[in-house]
């Protein structure tokens, strides 16, 4: 089970590198991460040289996918190395919470407190289940539609 979704792959388009860069720039609003609903462009984020880091606009919630990519000239077209993950505040919150559960388990082990260990374990299992549902409902649906939109902008074959 992936608690923090992460995916890495390459896309390819027949469009030359310069045109691919222009297509992306025309569809990315250069805004802050928290201000993604005030633009008519499909993505918001940062673009510099041949690199971009974007999220889809109009979305809310902490499970939105973050798309990072680097564009390379590849023969007649462009290769886009993609990395897709989840927003950092969501990751940090999860690491803190999982660390606290782990700390409670360690304290329970040191004290020999079986109830504390079992209680921490039950909380951990419930938390992981809730997070998986949360991610499936928010991240997975948005992942595929956002990726499809990026592919359409770049006229990708794969």
N, C-alpha and C positions, 0 to 999 in steps of 0.2 A: 504494500500500500504506500503510495506517495503522499506524505503529509504536506510537503511543499512541492507542488507541481513544477516540473522543469522539463524542458524539451529543447533539443538542439538538432538542427538539420539544415540543408541547403536547398534553395530554390534557384531556378534558372529561367531566364527570359531571353527572347531573341532581340529585345530592345537594347541598343547600345548603352554603355555606362552613363554617359552624359544625360541622355534622355530619361533613363531610370531615376537618376538623381533629381532631375527636374520634376518628374511625375510625383516622386515622394515629397519633395519640398512644397509642391502645390497642394498636397493633401494633409500636411502636418501644420497645425497651428502651434506656433512657438509660445507656449504658455506654461504656467506652473502646473504641477501635478494636481493641485486642489481646484484649479479653475478650468475644468474640462468641459463644462456644459455651455459656456458662453461663446462658442464658435460654431460656425456652420461646416467646418472641415471635419472629415471623419476621424482624424487622429490628432492628438496633442502630445507635445513632448519636445525633444531636442534633435537637431540635425547639425552635424559638423563634418566637413570633408566628405568621406564616404561612409560615415557611421550615423546611425539613428537609434533613438530610444523613445518609444511611444506607447501610449495607451489609447484606447478607443474613447472618443468623446461621447458625452451624453450618458455615460455610465455612472453608477454610484455603487458604493460597497467596497469592501476591503479585499475581495477575491478577484478583482479584475486582472487579466493577464497583462504583463509588460513585455513588449516586443523590442528586442535589441537586435540590430543587424549591421553587417558590414557588406558593402557592395564592392565587387571586383570585376574588372574587365575580363571576359572569358571568351576568347575567339570573336565570334560575330555578335555575342550578346553580353549578358551580365549574370554573374553568380552572386546570390545573396546568402551569406552565412547568417542563419537566424538562431537566436537563443530566446526562449520564451519562459518566463518565470512569473512570480507573483509579487505584488508590491512589498517593499521593505518593511513598512510599519507592521503589516500583518505577520511577516516572518519574525520580527523582533518580539512582538507580543506572544507569539507561539513559543519561541525559545525561552522567554521569561517564564511563562506558565509551565512548560515542561520541565524547566530547571527547578521550579518550586516543588513540583510533584516529586521529582527525583530527590530533592533535598529532604522532603518529608519521609520518603522511603528509607533514605540513609539514616536519618534520625531514628526511625522506627527500628531499623536493624541494630543500631548501636545500643538503643535502650532495651532491645528484645521485646518490643511492643508489637505483637502480632496484629492487633486491631488497627494500628496506625499503618502498618505495611499493607494489609489487605484493603483498608480504606483508600490509601493512595493509589493502589493498583486499580481498584474499581473506578475511581475518579479518572485515572489515566485512560482506561478502556472506554469509558463514556465520552471523554473529551475527544479521543481519536475518532470515535464513531461520528460524533457531532461535526467535527472538522471535516471529515470525509464527505458527509452529506452537504455541508456548507459549500465546500469546494466544488462538488459535483453540480450543485444547483447554480452557483454563480460563475465559477471559473470555466468549467467545461463548455457550457453553452456559449459563453462569450468568446472563448478561445477559437472555436470553429468558425463563427461568423466573422470575427475580426481577421482571422487568417485568410478567409475567403475574400474579404474586402481588400486586403493587402495584395493578394494574388491578382485580383481583378485590376487594381491600380497599375501593377507592374506587368500585366498581361503574361503571367507565368503559365508554363505548360504543365508543370507538376504541382 
